[in-house]
Amino acid sequence: MNDNTWERILGRIQVQLDTVNLRITQHGQQEMVEEDITLDDLLETISQGQILEDYPQHRRGA
């Protein structure tokens, strides 16, 4: 995926956040607890997020 694709994906996530159309999986919630990340932290990070790096060769990056 190129940078433009990642920016569009992030934009769609941010739109869902703005419309309160967000679902956090049980696994995601467990990770948040383990990493001491609050829901407010998560929402703020997503709303201000930007793509810094891309790892297309990583098993989860493709």
C-alpha positions as CSV (number, residue, x, y, z in Angstrom):
1,M,0.0,0.0,0.0
2,N,1.2,3.5,-0.7
3,D,1.1,6.5,1.6
4,N,-2.1,7.8,0.0
5,T,-3.9,4.5,0.7
6,W,-2.9,4.6,4.4
7,E,-4.0,8.2,4.7
8,R,-7.4,7.3,3.2
9,I,-7.7,4.4,5.7
10,L,-6.8,6.7,8.6
11,G,-9.3,9.3,7.3
12,R,-12.1,6.7,7.3
13,I,-11.3,5.6,10.8
14,Q,-11.3,9.2,11.9
15,V,-14.8,9.7,10.3
16,Q,-16.1,6.7,12.1
17,L,-14.7,8.2,15.3
18,D,-16.4,11.5,14.7
19,T,-19.8,9.7,14.2
20,V,-19.2,7.5,17.3
21,N,-19.1,4.5,15.1
22,L,-16.3,2.7,16.9
23,R,-16.0,-0.9,18.2
24,I,-13.2,-2.1,20.5
25,T,-12.7,-5.8,20.5
26,Q,-12.2,-7.8,23.7
27,H,-8.6,-8.3,22.7
28,G,-8.1,-4.6,22.0
29,Q,-9.6,-3.8,25.4
30,Q,-7.3,-6.3,27.1
31,E,-4.3,-4.7,25.4
32,M,-5.4,-1.2,26.5
33,V,-5.6,-2.4,30.1
34,E,-2.2,-4.1,29.9
35,E,-0.6,-0.9,28.4
36,D,-2.6,1.4,30.7
37,I,-4.2,3.2,27.8
38,T,-7.5,4.9,28.5
39,L,-10.4,5.3,26.1
40,D,-9.8,9.0,26.1
41,D,-6.2,8.5,25.2
42,L,-7.2,6.2,22.3
43,L,-9.8,8.6,20.9
44,E,-7.5,11.5,21.1
45,T,-4.7,9.6,19.4
46,I,-6.9,8.4,16.6
47,S,-8.3,11.9,16.0
48,Q,-4.9,13.4,15.8
49,G,-3.2,10.4,14.2
50,Q,-0.9,10.2,11.2
51,I,0.9,7.4,9.4
52,L,4.6,7.6,10.3
53,E,5.9,4.3,8.8
54,D,4.8,1.5,6.7
55,Y,6.1,-2.1,6.9
56,P,4.6,-3.9,3.8
57,Q,6.9,-6.9,4.2
58,H,5.8,-7.5,7.8
59,R,3.3,-10.3,8.2
60,R,0.7,-7.9,9.6
61,G,1.7,-5.0,7.3
62,A,0.4,-6.3,4.0
